[in-house]
Amino acid sequence: MKARGRLRDTFRQLTIEEIEQGGLGPGLGKERITNMIATRPDWCISRQRIWGVPIAVFLCELCQQPILDPALNKKIVTLFESQGAEAWHTTEVADLLPAGAACAHCGGTAFRKETDILDVWFDSGTSWFAVANPTRI
Ligand SMILES: [Zn+2]
């Protein structure tokens, strides 16, 4: 446990140093976030893990541009409806992309799945909206 505490303190100190050097503004916001980081030991870095609602987009390995294809998006929606959003992490790229898929920007044929997730606040807000306004969805 002692090593974990040291690691947490190191991340906290590094974060505070980055805030100081990062040009964050205005000054009031910089002071506020610095104080929150310095005095909130219950905060953790676990929200950076891959477990939320994925941003389901394929990116070209060569130019990092997304594939913008309504048919592919519909296929992903169908997958999520039948298997849940976790399917994004358990399904191989080749099983989702159409045969011969090529990047519209550079012609590349290698793609990767985006690994970022939607911010938890987006999840909270849309969940609240769906429950409070079920007929508007
Ligand atoms: Zn490309």
py3Dmol code that shows the C-alpha trace and the ligand (Angstrom):
import py3Dmol

protein = """\
ATOM      1  CA  MET A   1       0.000   0.000   0.000  1.00  0.00           C
ATOM      2  CA  LYS A   2       2.888   2.302   0.696  1.00  0.00           C
ATOM      3  CA  ALA A   3       4.177   2.015  -2.876  1.00  0.00           C
ATOM      4  CA  ARG A   4       0.679   2.723  -4.229  1.00  0.00           C
ATOM      5  CA  GLY A   5       0.482   5.881  -2.128  1.00  0.00           C
ATOM      6  CA  ARG A   6       3.831   7.030  -3.450  1.00  0.00           C
ATOM      7  CA  LEU A   7       2.726   6.372  -7.016  1.00  0.00           C
ATOM      8  CA  ARG A   8      -0.507   8.302  -6.467  1.00  0.00           C
ATOM      9  CA  ASP A   9       1.438  11.195  -4.973  1.00  0.00           C
ATOM     10  CA  THR A  10       3.809  11.131  -7.925  1.00  0.00           C
ATOM     11  CA  PHE A  11       0.940  11.344 -10.417  1.00  0.00           C
ATOM     12  CA  ARG A  12      -0.607  14.114  -8.364  1.00  0.00           C
ATOM     13  CA  GLN A  13       2.633  16.067  -8.270  1.00  0.00           C
ATOM     14  CA  LEU A  14       3.244  15.543 -11.986  1.00  0.00           C
ATOM     15  CA  THR A  15      -0.288  16.697 -12.751  1.00  0.00           C
ATOM     16  CA  ILE A  16       0.151  19.826 -10.690  1.00  0.00           C
ATOM     17  CA  GLU A  17       3.442  20.530 -12.454  1.00  0.00           C
ATOM     18  CA  GLU A  18       1.784  20.061 -15.857  1.00  0.00           C
ATOM     19  CA  ILE A  19      -1.048  22.400 -14.902  1.00  0.00           C
ATOM     20  CA  GLU A  20       1.553  24.972 -13.885  1.00  0.00           C
ATOM     21  CA  GLN A  21       3.411  24.656 -17.193  1.00  0.00           C
ATOM     22  CA  GLY A  22       0.409  24.064 -19.432  1.00  0.00           C
ATOM     23  CA  GLY A  23      -0.744  27.607 -19.958  1.00  0.00           C
ATOM     24  CA  LEU A  24      -4.150  26.860 -18.499  1.00  0.00           C
ATOM     25  CA  GLY A  25      -6.303  29.914 -18.100  1.00  0.00           C
ATOM     26  CA  PRO A  26      -7.845  31.997 -16.808  1.00  0.00           C
ATOM     27  CA  GLY A  27      -5.870  32.222 -13.596  1.00  0.00           C
ATOM     28  CA  LEU A  28      -8.889  31.480 -11.441  1.00  0.00           C
ATOM     29  CA  GLY A  29      -9.491  28.188 -13.282  1.00  0.00           C
ATOM     30  CA  LYS A  30      -5.833  27.243 -13.003  1.00  0.00           C
ATOM     31  CA  GLU A  31      -5.874  27.868  -9.263  1.00  0.00           C
ATOM     32  CA  ARG A  32      -9.119  25.963  -8.857  1.00  0.00           C
ATOM     33  CA  ILE A  33      -8.008  22.825 -10.730  1.00  0.00           C
ATOM     34  CA  THR A  34      -4.616  22.898  -8.977  1.00  0.00           C
ATOM     35  CA  ASN A  35      -6.326  23.004  -5.584  1.00  0.00           C
ATOM     36  CA  MET A  36      -8.731  20.228  -6.555  1.00  0.00           C
ATOM     37  CA  ILE A  37      -5.885  17.976  -7.672  1.00  0.00           C
ATOM     38  CA  ALA A  38      -3.820  18.801  -4.581  1.00  0.00           C
ATOM     39  CA  THR A  39      -6.570  18.273  -2.021  1.00  0.00           C
ATOM     40  CA  ARG A  40      -8.727  15.457  -3.436  1.00  0.00           C
ATOM     41  CA  PRO A  41      -6.929  12.173  -2.700  1.00  0.00           C
ATOM     42  CA  ASP A  42     -10.118  10.279  -3.588  1.00  0.00           C
ATOM     43  CA  TRP A  43      -9.677  11.178  -7.248  1.00  0.00           C
ATOM     44  CA  CYS A  44      -8.083   8.459  -9.298  1.00  0.00           C
ATOM     45  CA  ILE A  45      -7.027   7.804 -12.866  1.00  0.00           C
ATOM     46  CA  SER A  46      -9.411   4.898 -13.410  1.00  0.00           C
ATOM     47  CA  ARG A  47     -11.648   6.937 -15.697  1.00  0.00           C
ATOM     48  CA  GLN A  48      -9.006   6.654 -18.388  1.00  0.00           C
ATOM     49  CA  ARG A  49      -9.560   2.929 -18.757  1.00  0.00           C
ATOM     50  CA  ILE A  50     -11.343   1.323 -21.679  1.00  0.00           C
ATOM     51  CA  TRP A  51     -14.747   0.553 -20.272  1.00  0.00           C
ATOM     52  CA  GLY A  52     -17.221   3.228 -21.253  1.00  0.00           C
ATOM     53  CA  VAL A  53     -19.297   3.641 -24.356  1.00  0.00           C
ATOM     54  CA  PRO A  54     -16.800   3.415 -27.188  1.00  0.00           C
ATOM     55  CA  ILE A  55     -16.448   6.018 -29.900  1.00  0.00           C
ATOM     56  CA  ALA A  56     -17.149   3.547 -32.648  1.00  0.00           C
ATOM     57  CA  VAL A  57     -15.081   4.778 -35.537  1.00  0.00           C
ATOM     58  CA  PHE A  58     -12.358   3.226 -37.650  1.00  0.00           C
ATOM     59  CA  LEU A  59      -9.223   5.227 -38.299  1.00  0.00           C
ATOM     60  CA  CYS A  60      -6.823   4.812 -41.200  1.00  0.00           C
ATOM     61  CA  GLU A  61      -3.455   3.566 -39.965  1.00  0.00           C
ATOM     62  CA  LEU A  62      -1.613   5.740 -42.495  1.00  0.00           C
ATOM     63  CA  CYS A  63      -3.316   9.121 -42.195  1.00  0.00           C
ATOM     64  CA  GLN A  64      -5.450   8.654 -39.043  1.00  0.00           C
ATOM     65  CA  GLN A  65      -8.580   9.899 -40.835  1.00  0.00           C
ATOM     66  CA  PRO A  66     -11.905   8.289 -39.907  1.00  0.00           C
ATOM     67  CA  ILE A  67     -14.000   6.214 -42.255  1.00  0.00           C
ATOM     68  CA  LEU A  68     -17.255   8.090 -42.855  1.00  0.00           C
ATOM     69  CA  ASP A  69     -19.630   5.453 -44.165  1.00  0.00           C
ATOM     70  CA  PRO A  70     -23.327   5.398 -43.199  1.00  0.00           C
ATOM     71  CA  ALA A  71     -23.616   1.710 -44.128  1.00  0.00           C
ATOM     72  CA  LEU A  72     -20.708   0.848 -41.836  1.00  0.00           C
ATOM     73  CA  ASN A  73     -22.233   2.958 -39.055  1.00  0.00           C
ATOM     74  CA  LYS A  74     -25.515   1.078 -39.449  1.00  0.00           C
ATOM     75  CA  LYS A  75     -23.642  -2.221 -39.202  1.00  0.00           C
ATOM     76  CA  ILE A  76     -22.050  -1.065 -35.946  1.00  0.00           C
ATOM     77  CA  VAL A  77     -25.427   0.072 -34.581  1.00  0.00           C
ATOM     78  CA  THR A  78     -26.887  -3.337 -35.407  1.00  0.00           C
ATOM     79  CA  LEU A  79     -23.945  -5.003 -33.669  1.00  0.00           C
ATOM     80  CA  PHE A  80     -24.425  -2.857 -30.553  1.00  0.00           C
ATOM     81  CA  GLU A  81     -28.164  -3.532 -30.519  1.00  0.00           C
ATOM     82  CA  SER A  82     -27.611  -7.280 -30.617  1.00  0.00           C
ATOM     83  CA  GLN A  83     -24.472  -7.612 -28.474  1.00  0.00           C
ATOM     84  CA  GLY A  84     -24.060  -4.350 -26.579  1.00  0.00           C
ATOM     85  CA  ALA A  85     -21.317  -1.745 -26.806  1.00  0.00           C
ATOM     86  CA  GLU A  86     -18.753  -4.206 -25.439  1.00  0.00           C
ATOM     87  CA  ALA A  87     -18.801  -5.809 -28.878  1.00  0.00           C
ATOM     88  CA  TRP A  88     -16.621  -2.937 -30.060  1.00  0.00           C
ATOM     89  CA  HIS A  89     -13.784  -4.349 -27.967  1.00  0.00           C
ATOM     90  CA  THR A  90     -14.404  -8.013 -28.743  1.00  0.00           C
ATOM     91  CA  THR A  91     -14.980  -7.866 -32.500  1.00  0.00           C
ATOM     92  CA  GLU A  92     -12.052  -7.820 -34.903  1.00  0.00           C
ATOM     93  CA  VAL A  93     -11.644  -4.969 -37.389  1.00  0.00           C
ATOM     94  CA  ALA A  94     -11.761  -7.420 -40.303  1.00  0.00           C
ATOM     95  CA  ASP A  95     -15.119  -8.742 -39.094  1.00  0.00           C
ATOM     96  CA  LEU A  96     -16.689  -5.286 -39.275  1.00  0.00           C
ATOM     97  CA  LEU A  97     -15.154  -3.595 -42.286  1.00  0.00           C
ATOM     98  CA  PRO A  98     -16.375  -4.450 -45.765  1.00  0.00           C
ATOM     99  CA  ALA A  99     -13.964  -6.422 -47.934  1.00  0.00           C
ATOM    100  CA  GLY A 100     -11.628  -4.115 -49.838  1.00  0.00           C
ATOM    101  CA  ALA A 101     -12.226  -1.095 -47.592  1.00  0.00           C
ATOM    102  CA  ALA A 102      -9.881   1.746 -48.484  1.00  0.00           C
ATOM    103  CA  CYS A 103      -9.272   5.150 -46.961  1.00  0.00           C
ATOM    104  CA  ALA A 104     -10.992   7.937 -48.921  1.00  0.00           C
ATOM    105  CA  HIS A 105      -8.111  10.280 -48.066  1.00  0.00           C
ATOM    106  CA  CYS A 106      -4.955   8.265 -48.800  1.00  0.00           C
ATOM    107  CA  GLY A 107      -6.082   4.923 -50.163  1.00  0.00           C
ATOM    108  CA  GLY A 108      -4.705   3.032 -47.166  1.00  0.00           C
ATOM    109  CA  THR A 109      -6.221  -0.344 -46.432  1.00  0.00           C
ATOM    110  CA  ALA A 110      -5.157  -0.836 -42.808  1.00  0.00           C
ATOM    111  CA  PHE A 111      -7.504   0.453 -40.131  1.00  0.00           C
ATOM    112  CA  ARG A 112      -7.705   0.465 -36.369  1.00  0.00           C
ATOM    113  CA  LYS A 113     -10.588   0.878 -34.003  1.00  0.00           C
ATOM    114  CA  GLU A 114     -10.718   4.089 -31.987  1.00  0.00           C
ATOM    115  CA  THR A 115     -10.014   3.236 -28.361  1.00  0.00           C
ATOM    116  CA  ASP A 116     -11.298   6.445 -26.777  1.00  0.00           C
ATOM    117  CA  ILE A 117     -14.611   6.339 -25.012  1.00  0.00           C
ATOM    118  CA  LEU A 118     -17.370   8.877 -24.613  1.00  0.00           C
ATOM    119  CA  ASP A 119     -16.912  11.055 -21.595  1.00  0.00           C
ATOM    120  CA  VAL A 120     -18.802   9.760 -18.586  1.00  0.00           C
ATOM    121  CA  TRP A 121     -20.670  13.051 -18.383  1.00  0.00           C
ATOM    122  CA  PHE A 122     -22.014  12.488 -21.867  1.00  0.00           C
ATOM    123  CA  ASP A 123     -23.273   9.081 -20.740  1.00  0.00           C
ATOM    124  CA  SER A 124     -24.843  10.615 -17.650  1.00  0.00           C
ATOM    125  CA  GLY A 125     -26.504  13.413 -19.573  1.00  0.00           C
ATOM    126  CA  THR A 126     -27.940  11.257 -22.337  1.00  0.00           C
ATOM    127  CA  SER A 127     -29.103   8.602 -19.849  1.00  0.00           C
ATOM    128  CA  TRP A 128     -30.858  11.262 -17.823  1.00  0.00           C
ATOM    129  CA  PHE A 129     -32.445  12.724 -20.964  1.00  0.00           C
ATOM    130  CA  ALA A 130     -33.642   9.282 -22.116  1.00  0.00           C
ATOM    131  CA  VAL A 131     -35.252   8.535 -18.761  1.00  0.00           C
ATOM    132  CA  ALA A 132     -36.755  12.001 -18.316  1.00  0.00           C
ATOM    133  CA  ASN A 133     -37.931  12.349 -21.920  1.00  0.00           C
ATOM    134  CA  PRO A 134     -38.581   8.830 -23.255  1.00  0.00           C
ATOM    135  CA  THR A 135     -40.902  10.050 -26.019  1.00  0.00           C
ATOM    136  CA  ARG A 136     -38.338  12.514 -27.439  1.00  0.00           C
ATOM    137  CA  ILE A 137     -35.738   9.914 -28.329  1.00  0.00           C
TER     138      ILE A 137
END
"""
ligand_1 = """\
1
ZN
Zn -5.761 7.287 -44.882
"""
view = py3Dmol.view(width=600, height=400)
view.addModel(protein, "pdb")
view.setStyle({"model": 0}, {"cartoon": {"style": "trace"}})
view.addModel(ligand_1, "xyz")
view.setStyle({"model": 1}, {"stick": {}})
view.zoomTo()
view.show()
